[in-house]
Amino acid sequence: MATEAEPCSNTQIRLERRSPNRASRMGRGTGVASMREVRQCDRAFHAMRVQAAEVCERRSPRGVLSSPLRCEESPFGGYRTSVTLTDAEMAVLLAPAGLRFIQRRSREEVRLPPLPPGYSPASAGPEHGRFDSGSDEIADVEDPDMPDKVNASWFRMATEYGLFNEEREFLLAVDYARDDEADGGEDHRAWALVRLLDDWDWVASEIDQLRSWIAGTFTTRFVPEFTVASLNGRTMMNTTVWGNGTVSTIAIRPE
């Protein structure tokens, strides 16, 4: 098995018991082990996952598989797979946008500007320290100038509202789940401490960590949607796609 897994040695695999009720809702049988398809890095990895599930099933009827093979107690029923990205893989994914990955930060480690309960950057008002892209910076997702407008507006606001430290470092909200359907609530979400390099570009990079899936209702183009925050906890920015098919940036910088 070690030989089969070698092409994906940086991948962490966890096989957990699937809830019988959830399995039924997904059209799968109950009381049997089932594998949910995840993104494969190669055929050997897929074969290794199948073999690992069989080993775990033999070792324990109620278990979780981790690497190296070990079955642990789990209160659920039926198997599912969940694959998470490593920091090294996250660094590779972010590099095309001109971002140098420095380290991962948990959500508990990050301070954000305070907002009243139930408020988000999109629902906050000027009284909460909200600032928006200028009217000439708002772009329709189909606008040929959309990439330039998004990049220019974001950089202007990042500079004006204090996103960067002296090294042009800041925090980017990222998702470490490799499987788009991964369960586990918000456990796979974190912040990446990154440095903005000279050749940065939020749009031309077209990386999935920045992709707005909502924009897919308006266009087939790549449109970014992402959240960033300053290291000192005073600034948060959200580049977002709106219901009218436009994209712009919000900055939260309370006095």
Secondary structure, 3 states (H helix, E strand, C coil): CHHHHHHHCCCEEEEEECCHHHHHHCCCCCCCCCCCCCCCCCHHHHHHHHHHHHHHHHHCCCCEEECCCEEECCCCCCEEEEEECCHHHHHHHHHHHCEEEEEEECHHHCCCCCCCCCCCCCCCCHHHCEEECCCCCCEECCCCCHHHHHHHHHHHHHHHCCCCCCCCEEEEEEECECCCCCCCCCCCEEEEEEEECCCCCCCCCCCHHHECCHHHHCCCCCCECEEEECCCCCCEEEEEECCCCEEEEEEECCC
